[in-house]
Amino acid sequence: MESINYQGIDRSIEVLKSNMAKYHYTIATPLSQEIQDFIQSDVPPEDWNEIKKNIHKDIKTIFDERQDLKYFYAKIDGLEFNAATIYGFSQVADGELLWSNIYTMNFYNRDNEIFIDPDLKDNIVIGEDSMSYFLYNMECKIFEVRDKIAPGVLESFNEFNGILKYIIRTTEL
């Protein structure tokens, strides 16, 4: 695998944090060691159904395969700015996980009685904005921006920082 441009990720995170602070958005802390251990665990909670267990396995896989994504979460556990969201792992409000929890959103995308989007069900959705989903394509091992309305890939990136740069570009106020 190619070398990872950690400085590029750091620059993107700093731009996003600066924009978030300027407009009074909450800036998440880095992913805790406890959550990192949970993600890296080979054994998901016993009471989870097969779909949830598969999501846990897929998230563990991307943390094993994608050091750039793992590095991002070691710096900031997700973000929300100007309609763009990178799902986090541990943010809670009133003792409940926020809607933007990566597990919650992937459970919804794969185990939904109303509609399961075939473009999302075999991938890990890592975020979204008002028009698109940000995901990791498990088969191709690339990051993609997919249209929410018309099926299809809008942009694809070999590095996670491509998603961050996309967010910076599309959220400029």
JODA-V69763 format. One record per residue. N is the residue number from 1. RES is the residue in one letter. PSI is psi in whole degrees, -180 to 180 (* if undefined). Layout:
# JODA-V69763
N_RES_PSI ; N_RES_PSI
This chain:
# JODA-V69763
1_M_150 ; 2_E_159 ; 3_S_150 ; 4_I_134 ; 5_N_82 ; 6_Y_-34 ; 7_Q_-38 ; 8_G_-42 ; 9_I_-45 ; 10_D_-44 ; 11_R_-45 ; 12_S_-43 ; 13_I_-43 ; 14_E_-41 ; 15_V_-47 ; 16_L_-44 ; 17_K_-41 ; 18_S_-46 ; 19_N_-41 ; 20_M_-43 ; 21_A_-42 ; 22_K_-37 ; 23_Y_19 ; 24_H_37 ; 25_Y_152 ; 26_T_133 ; 27_I_120 ; 28_A_152 ; 29_T_168 ; 30_P_159 ; 31_L_131 ; 32_S_158 ; 33_Q_-36 ; 34_E_-44 ; 35_I_-40 ; 36_Q_-42 ; 37_D_-40 ; 38_F_-47 ; 39_I_-43 ; 40_Q_-7 ; 41_S_139 ; 42_D_-13 ; 43_V_108 ; 44_P_169 ; 45_P_138 ; 46_E_-36 ; 47_D_0 ; 48_W_142 ; 49_N_176 ; 50_E_-40 ; 51_I_-47 ; 52_K_-39 ; 53_K_-38 ; 54_N_-37 ; 55_I_-44 ; 56_H_-44 ; 57_K_-43 ; 58_D_-41 ; 59_I_-41 ; 60_K_-42 ; 61_T_-46 ; 62_I_-30 ; 63_F_-31 ; 64_D_-41 ; 65_E_-32 ; 66_R_88 ; 67_Q_-26 ; 68_D_-40 ; 69_L_-43 ; 70_K_-42 ; 71_Y_-45 ; 72_F_-50 ; 73_Y_-24 ; 74_A_-19 ; 75_K_-36 ; 76_I_128 ; 77_D_71 ; 78_G_172 ; 79_L_158 ; 80_E_120 ; 81_F_124 ; 82_N_54 ; 83_A_0 ; 84_A_136 ; 85_T_133 ; 86_I_118 ; 87_Y_144 ; 88_G_-177 ; 89_F_-31 ; 90_S_1 ; 91_Q_133 ; 92_V_156 ; 93_A_127 ; 94_D_39 ; 95_G_1 ; 96_E_145 ; 97_L_141 ; 98_L_159 ; 99_W_-27 ; 100_S_22 ; 101_N_133 ; 102_I_-37 ; 103_Y_-48 ; 104_T_-46 ; 105_M_-37 ; 106_N_-33 ; 107_F_-46 ; 108_Y_-43 ; 109_N_-20 ; 110_R_-18 ; 111_D_65 ; 112_N_125 ; 113_E_-24 ; 114_I_-51 ; 115_F_132 ; 116_I_116 ; 117_D_119 ; 118_P_-24 ; 119_D_-19 ; 120_L_-27 ; 121_K_-24 ; 122_D_10 ; 123_N_170 ; 124_I_117 ; 125_V_121 ; 126_I_-6 ; 127_G_-173 ; 128_E_165 ; 129_D_-169 ; 130_S_-23 ; 131_M_-15 ; 132_S_166 ; 133_Y_147 ; 134_F_126 ; 135_L_164 ; 136_Y_117 ; 137_N_109 ; 138_M_-32 ; 139_E_-48 ; 140_C_-15 ; 141_K_46 ; 142_I_162 ; 143_F_141 ; 144_E_152 ; 145_V_119 ; 146_R_139 ; 147_D_137 ; 148_K_-29 ; 149_I_-62 ; 150_A_120 ; 151_P_138 ; 152_G_158 ; 153_V_125 ; 154_L_-43 ; 155_E_154 ; 156_S_152 ; 157_F_140 ; 158_N_-22 ; 159_E_148 ; 160_F_-32 ; 161_N_-23 ; 162_G_-39 ; 163_I_-44 ; 164_L_-44 ; 165_K_-37 ; 166_Y_-45 ; 167_I_-44 ; 168_I_-48 ; 169_R_-40 ; 170_T_-8 ; 171_T_7 ; 172_E_129 ; 173_L_*
